[in-house]
Structure formats: C-alpha cells, structure tokens
Amino acid sequence: MPIDEIAIVAHSMGGLVARSAHHYATLGGLAWRGKLRKLVFLGTPHHGAPLERGGHWIDILLEATPYTAPLARLGV
C-alpha cells in the first residue's frame, strides 16, 4: 500500500530536528516532502531554550568590562 500523506508530531528537540529535515528535504527535492501534509510542534524551542538565551545575555554583560571579559570567553 503506497503512502499518500505524512503527518509529523514532534516534541521539544524533535521539533527542531523535524523542522531541519523539512528544510533540507525541500532544498534537495526529496519525494517525502511532497507528501508531508501536517507538521505539529509541541514544546519546541524555536527561539532557543530559556536557559540558553539567559546564558547568552550573561556573556554579553561579562564582555562589557575588561575585568570580566575573560570570563565571557568561558561560555563560548
């Protein structure tokens, strides 16, 4: 029995993986992309995880002075 349509339900990091797979399947013209009808994300951190975003702002603040700048490089 052939597959007529595909639906993906993804949670958390799986949503980022599914979104990336969709992107590269579209660029590569892969056949499964044409059958994808639904892509549902549950709790996917599309804009980054809150902890990661907070760490980024801490790095920016640490880079503000020459005394703390070496500590900012530890977060890279």
N, C-alpha and C positions, 0 to 999 in steps of 0.2 A: 504494500500500500504506500503510495508516494506521500510525502509531507507537503501539505498545501500552505500552511502558515505556521509561524513560530511566534510564541509569546515568551518573554523572559521576565521573571520576577527576581529582583536582586536586592540583597540586604547589605548595608554597610559597605565595606571594601569591595564586595562582589559587584556593587553598583558601579564603582569606578572601573572595574575590570570589564563589565558588560558594556559600559559606555565607550571604553577604548576599543574593544572588539568591534563594536558597531562602526566606529570611526575608520578603523583600518580595513574593515570589510567593504565599506563604501569606497574608500580610496582604491582598493585592489579589485573592485568589481566582482567580489565573491558572490556566488549564487545564493547562499543562505540569506544574505542581506535583503534580497528581493522578496523573501518570504516572511521577513520579520514584520509583524503587524502591531505588536504591543511590547513596550519596554517600561516596566514599572519599577520604581526605586523606593525602597523603604529604609529610612535612616541612613541614606548615603551622604557622606560629607563632601558635596560637590565643591564647596568653597574652602575645603580644608577642615581638619578636626579642630575644635576649640583649643585644645592644649597646644597644638602645633602653631596656631595663629598667635596665641599668647607668647609662646617662645620666640616667635619672630619679632614681636614688639619689644620683648626684653633685649634681644640682640641689638635692635635699633637704639634703644636707650643706652645700652652699655657702650655703643660706639660714639656717643655724644661727647665724651671727655677722654683726654689722653690717658688718664689714670685707669679707666675701666675698659678701654678699647681692647687690650689683650684678652680680657675675659670674653668679649663678644666673639672672638675667633674660636673659642672652645665650642660654641654652639654650631659651628659650620660642619 
